[in-house]
Amino acid sequence: MLEKLFKLKEHGTNVRTEVIAGLTTFLTMAYIIFVNPSMLEKAGMDSGAVFVATCLAAAIGCFIMGLYANYPIAQAPGMGLNAFFTFGVVIGMGHSWEVALGAVFLSGVIFICLSLFKVREWIINSIPQTLRVGIAAGIGLFLGFIALKNAGIVVAHPETLVSLGSENPYQMMLAALGFFLIIGLEYRKVKGGVLISILAITVLSIIFGFTQYGGIVSMPPNPAPTFMQLDIMGALDVTMISVIFAFLFVDLFDTAGTLTAVAQRGNLLDEKGRLPNLKKALMADSSATIAGSLLGTSSTTSYIESGAGVEAGGRTGLTAVVVGILFILALVFSPLAGMIPDYATAGALFYVCTLMLSGLINVDWTDLTEAAPAAIVAILMPLSFSIADGIALGFISYAVIKLLAGRYKEVPLSVWVLAAVFVLKFAFF
């Protein structure tokens, strides 16, 4: 049955290799089980229900990717997207988390439509690389800023806006230790380095009396507080256009980049360098996003950590299915998730920030018309505390700078259209 489903021999693999690859991938991304509830709880959502939604959305995404697309690529609620959900849409813009879930649902529906009608290729190919790289770096800086804030390392200041914190020095040191531990473990290629760091800092927090021990396993929490609580009509408000676009845009490029990178690492591309069944893989991603919004979590996306499983030999969807099963088994660890403090996950957020900044090397810094828009996007996302506004200002600046430089012919039609829409948004909404 497994041979028929996943064509193991054709891909030069076997059940044992795929199971090991699935376990490897899970260990590298299991931190999301603890980070996501901690993040969305700040939006007013029930952390126990979000924990269940996170595990189930990840499992559903992995099952669809494995059984439908037959790729060893795991899915789960995305980092950056969950931060935008909480700090950008709910706290920053003042929308309810129910409306934010409605926006996630609509972005998933639009994603499916773009994949079905082949508009996706036009969008991906027409957005300049400078903006794509700048957006990824900006999201990274956004996560880094949140990490420093959660750890108490950076605090508000009435005159300088921000300054170095001093209220909880021991917790700040634990947060820093967590980040250093991740870097050391990842450099040594220890599987699950991020997860190990989060658990280690939590244990230290319990030992030092900062956190109360609440047990390790129990029956899964009640998912009712977030299940089917999305407000789709509220998300159709005109002020939510940029929010829906931001969810869609970030998920679209994140997924496309991850699929290509992981497939290339596993020699899964065809002779023309394209990904077979790309349409199915994108459908799996967008379907998981819709399922996640119904369950009660932010956008689900493909994880670059899947590359760890591919390096371990994973070549088929059986790897993704194994990851999905492990996410379901993780449902019993809700008491552990509830004990993990913000400063224990801060290191993971800052680590993701570090990874996302690496793309800036692909910006042509000798060309000011390319460098300036990338800098604007990357800097303004964290300073405006909004991924949506950062994306909008990036498109506007790219179009205006190219126009004033006399190089307007280099600006794709899609950029002109989106820049105009964003100008109208800032002017009237």
Sequence and secondary structure as in RCSB ss.txt:
>XXXX:A:sequence
MLEKLFKLKEHGTNVRTEVIAGLTTFLTMAYIIFVNPSMLEKAGMDSGAVFVATCLAAAIGCFIMGLYANYPIAQ
APGMGLNAFFTFGVVIGMGHSWEVALGAVFLSGVIFICLSLFKVREWIINSIPQTLRVGIAAGIGLFLGFIALKN
AGIVVAHPETLVSLGSENPYQMMLAALGFFLIIGLEYRKVKGGVLISILAITVLSIIFGFTQYGGIVSMPPNPAP
TFMQLDIMGALDVTMISVIFAFLFVDLFDTAGTLTAVAQRGNLLDEKGRLPNLKKALMADSSATIAGSLLGTSST
TSYIESGAGVEAGGRTGLTAVVVGILFILALVFSPLAGMIPDYATAGALFYVCTLMLSGLINVDWTDLTEAAPAA
IVAILMPLSFSIADGIALGFISYAVIKLLAGRYKEVPLSVWVLAAVFVLKFAFF
>XXXX:A:secstr
 HHHHH TTTTT  HHHHHHHHHHHHHHHTTHHHHHHHHHHTTT  HHHHHHHHHHHHHHHHHHIIIII     E
EE TTHHHIIIIIIIIIT   HHHHHHHHHHHHHHHHHHHHTTHHHHHHHHS HHHHHHHHHHHHHHHHHHHHHH
TTSEEEETTTEEEE  S HHHHHHHHHHHHHHHHHHHTT TTHHHHHHHHHHHHHHHTTSS    S  S    TT
TTT   HHHHTSGGGHHHHHHHHHHHHHHHHHHHHHHHHHTT S TTS  TTHHHHHHHHHHHHHHHHHHT S E
EE TTHHHHHHTT  SHHHHHHHHHHHHHGGGGHHHHHH  HHHHHHHHHHHHHHHHGGGGGS TT HHHHHHHH
HHHHHHHHHT HHHHHHHHHHHHHHHHHHTT GGGS HHHHHHHHHHHHHHHH 
